[in-house]
């Protein structure tokens, strides 16, 4: 006898997830900024901050603002996700790099933007990903060049490889 499907989420329940916050511990070693002891002579205890998951709106805003600079996007991600304490963009930029890296990893995790090993393995084995690897190897293309191809172009170039043909000549070859 088939089991009953779990109940569907309501729109309110689904949107409420964007309001959930997470307490994240920052390891003492990151707070000590490379010193063996804290400012009062004793080892600094780990402390917590409060983060929220990024929304699609946040990701779009960050992507637009940081088109050319990966470091800038990391800074904006952390700044947008920090609930307590609230920091300005400039203050996040003044944080030790290790703290930002730690917070960035936690924000990506709670936002569902990380991939586990199984997901990565599945993506690498996906036919389109494998086809891009073949095209990059055969034609010396970069991943960026392969990502600009349509599925039809990928299939055309794979067929050319299977037939033992090279790239067609371009106007620049003449």
Number of C-alpha atoms within 10 A of each C-alpha: 3 4 5 6 6 6 6 8 9 9 8 8 10 10 12 10 12 14 10 11 17 16 13 15 14 17 15 17 18 17 20 17 15 12 12 13 15 16 10 7 8 9 15 18 13 13 12 14 16 15 25 22 24 21 16 11 9 15 15 10 15 18 17 11 13 15 10 10 10 11 11 16 19 19 24 24 25 26 23 22 25 22 16 13 11 15 15 13 15 11 11 20 18 11 13 14 14 15 16 20 14 16 24 18 15 22 24 17 14 17 17 11 13 14 12 9 9 9 11 12 11 11 14 13 12 11 11 15 16 13 18 20 17 17 20 16 11 14 12 11 14 13 13 9 12 17 13 10 13 10 11 9 12 19 14 12 21 18 12 14 16 9 9 8 11 11 10 8 8 7 5 5 6 5
